[in-house]
Amino acid sequence: MNFQFTKYSKIYYIISGVLMAVSIAALVMYGLKFGIEFNGGSNMQVEFENRPTNEAIREKLSGIDLGEVIVKPTGEKGAVLQFRGVEESTHQQILSKLNELSATTEKSFQFIGPSIGQELRNKTIIAIALALLAITLYIAFAFRKVSKPVASWKYGITSLIALVHDIVIPLGVFAVLGKFYDAEITIPIIAALLTVLGFSVHDTIVIFDRIRENILRRGMGNFSETVDWSLNQTIGRSLSTVFSTLLALLAIFFFGGETLKYFSLALIIGITSGAYSSIFIASPLLVSWRAWDERKSSKK
């Protein structure tokens, strides 16, 4: 069986276009809710003898000027509290108030200044941008000997488009989750997004490499047929790799505890998006680009 993937490329582009548009709209309307690592503030992890409700904790601390207090349950009796930066006297006052609810043991307390948070946010943006640039340049270099029928640098550009697709969609989901469920962009989430970049580009390179091999083995021929043939040869490997990875991530999401929930969710969304873009976006884009070049040449 030789499924004609590139025949339905317009459908793939429409699906991705809609997902991208919705994600960008969510980012524009809601923005991203960054954790204290990026905004600065205090992070306190405590464990109660008898854990009160989130509402009871917030109400007990309402008399202290802490700004917005975010309460995240951990385990059966624990909780992570996040609020604005405070002095040591206020820190001790918070512990005193929590002890009035139930005997409380402080596990950790962390304070990050706003300037450090802003610096970390800037470095994160630079790190992601450099990663995307480095991946694009690497692919263009790796396929430098494949100049026909598509120039090597176009492999790099199509992979970049696919990678942007794989980053924007998870960010759009987190914009919605941040608005309605207080999901924050934290260091683990950034690590998950960088992992998605690596996973996605690896899958894309495997397919591109098979296209290169088939061009060298079968000659130029019909480029769309070569791409279809290559996709049929690699799709089994791609789907089995993604499926086995998702099984592990789903186990972490459902059974790994609250602290790993959004980390695993970012990976689940990103890897699923990456598998889709590698198969249905990056390779068909090469064919569409080739067809567009031919139409442009025929008009001259």
N, C-alpha and C positions, 0 to 999 in steps of 0.2 A: 504493500500500500504506500502510495506517495501523495500525501495530502498537500493541496495547493495553498500553503499558508499565505503567500503574497497576493493571492487572488482577492482576498477579503481585507486587504490592508486598510481601506477606507473605514471599515467598521471598527477596526482596532483603534484607528486614530480618533474616531468620534468618541469611543468609550473613554480613552485616555484624556481627550480634550475636555469632556464633561467632568471627569474626576479632578482634573487639574483646575478647571474653572471653579468648581465647588470648593476645593481646598484653598485656593487663593482668596476666594470670597470670604471664607471663614477666617483666614489669617487677617484680612483687611478689617472685617467687622469686629472680631473678637480679640485679635492679637494672641500672643503667647503668654502664658502665665509662668514666669521664671521663678525658680526656687531661690532660697536665700544665698546659694552659692553665687548667683548672678546679681541679685538685688541688694544683698547685704541683710543682716538681721540676726536673730537668735534662733537656735534649734535646740530644744530640750527633749531628751528621751527619758521617760519615767515609767515606773511599774507600780501599780496599786495593789493593795491587799484585796480590795473589792472594787473592781473598776467601775467608776461612775460613767454616765452617758456623756457623749460629746457636748450636748447642750448644757449639762450640769457643770462641766468643766469651764465652758465659755462664760456661763453666768457667774460662776465663782470668781473668775478673773476679770469680770467686767469693770470692777471698781479700780483696777490698775490701768494706767495709761500704756497699753501695749499695742495699740493700733488693731489691725485685723488679726485675730487669733485663729490659726488653722490647727485643727486637731485630727490626727491620723492614728487610728488604732493599730497596734502591733501585737500579735499573739493574742492570748486570752485576757491578759490583765495589763498590758502595756499601752503606751500612747506616745506619739511624737507631737510636740507642741512647737509651732513656729509663730514668731511675732517679731516686732521691731527690736533693734538693738537696745539692750538695757544695761544699767550699771549693776554692780554686785549687790548693792542694797535691795534693788528691785528684784534681782534674781532670788534672793533669800525670801523676799516677801511672797513671791510666786510659790515657792516651795511650802511656805507656811499655809497659804490659802489651799493648796492642793491637799495638804495633810488634814485640813479640816473636813475634806470630803471623805478621805480614806487614808490609811497609813501609806505613805509614798516613799519609794526609793528612787533616787535620781541615778540614771545609768550614764548619762553623758550630757554635757552642755557645750554648745559651740556658738561663738559669735564671729560674724564676718562683717567687716566694715563695708560701707557702700562703695568706696573707691576701689577696694579689692574686687568686689563683685563686678563692677563695671569693667575693670581691666580683664577679668576672667571672661566676661561676655565677649569683649572685643577679640581676645585671643582665640576663643572658640570659633567665631565667624571666620577669622583668618585661617584657622586650621582646616575648616571644612572647605573653604575656597581653594587653599593650596592643595588639598587632597584631590579635589575635582580637576584642577589644572594638571597635577602630576599624572593622574590616571589618563587624562586625555592625551598628554604628550607621550606617555609610555606606549599607548596603543598605536598612535601615529608612527612612532619609531619602530615598534615591533612588526608593523605591516608595511614597512618602507619598501620592501621588495615586490609588493603587490600594487602596481600602478595602474593596471587595467583589469576590468573595465571601470573600476572605481578607484580614485586616488587614495593613497594610504591615509592622508589627513582626514578624509571623510569618514573613515572608520572611527577615528578619534572623536569627531564632532557628533556622530550618531550615538556613540557610547555616552558622551557628555549629556546629550538630550535625555537619554534613558535614565541616567543617574539623577538628573534634576527631577525627573518624573518620580523617581523612587524616594527622594527626600521631601518633595513638596506634599505628597499625599499623606504620609505619616504626620507631618507638621500640621496639615489641615485638620486631621482627626484630633490631634492634641489641642488645637485651638478651640474646637468644640468641647472637648472633655474639660479643658481648663475653664471654660465659661460656665458649664453646668455641673461639673463634678470636682472642681478645684485641682485638676491634674496639672502638675508642674513640670516644666522642662528643667531637669536636674543633670548633674554630671553623668549618672548612669544612662540617661536617655540620650545624651550626646554620644556616649560610647556605643550605644545601640545603633544610632544613625550612621556612625563611621563604620561599624561592622556591616551594616546593610550595604554601604558603598562597596566594601571589599567583596562581599558575597555576590552582589549583582554584577560587578564588573568581571568577576571570575567566570560566571555563567556566560556572560556576553563574549568574553575572549574565547571560550571553548567553541562557541558557535562560529565566531569569526574565523577561528583557526581551521575549522572544518571547511568553511567556505574557501579559504585560501588553498587548502589541500585539494579540494575538488576542482578548483580552477587550474591548478598545476597538473592534475591528473587527467582531467577531461578536456582541457582547453577552455577557451573563452565561451563558446557556444551561446546559449540563451542564459543571461545572467539570472533572471527570475527563476528559471528551472534549477539552476545551480544552488541558489539560496534555498529553494523549497527542498531540494534533495538533502542539503546540509542540515536543515532543521529537522527533517524526518529522521536523520541519522543520530541526532543529538537529543531529541526531545525526551526519549526514555530516560536518559541519564539525568537531564535537567529536572524532570518531574520527580524521579525517585529521590534525588538529593534534597529537593525542597520538601517533599512529603516527610522524609525521615527527620529533617531538621524541625519541621513544624510540630511533629509529634512530641519532641522533647520540649519545645517552647510552650506548647499547650499544657503539658504536665506542670511546667514551672508556673504558668499563668494561673491555673486552677488550684494547685497545691503548694506553691512556693511561698505563700505568705504575702502580706500587704506590701512590704518593701520591694518585692520583685515583680509586682503585678504590672506596673506601667512599663518597666524595663522590658519584660517579655512581650508586652503588647506592642511596643514600638518595633521590636524585632519581627513579630508575627506579621504586622502590616507591611513593614518595609521589605521583608523577604518575599512575601506574596506578590507585592508590587514589582519587586526586582525580577522575579521569575516571569511575570507577565511582560515586562518591558524587554527583557532579553530575547524572548521568543517572538512577541507580537509587535514590538516597536522598533528596536535597534536594527534587526536584519531587514524587515520590510522597508525601513527608511532608506537603506542602501539602494534597494530596487527602485523606490520612488525617486530618489535623487538621480539615479542613472537614467530613468525615463525622462525626468525633467531636463537633464543635460542633452539628451537626444532630441527632444522637441525644440530646445533652444538652438541647437546646431542646424536643424532642418529649416529653420526660419531665416537663417543667414543667407 
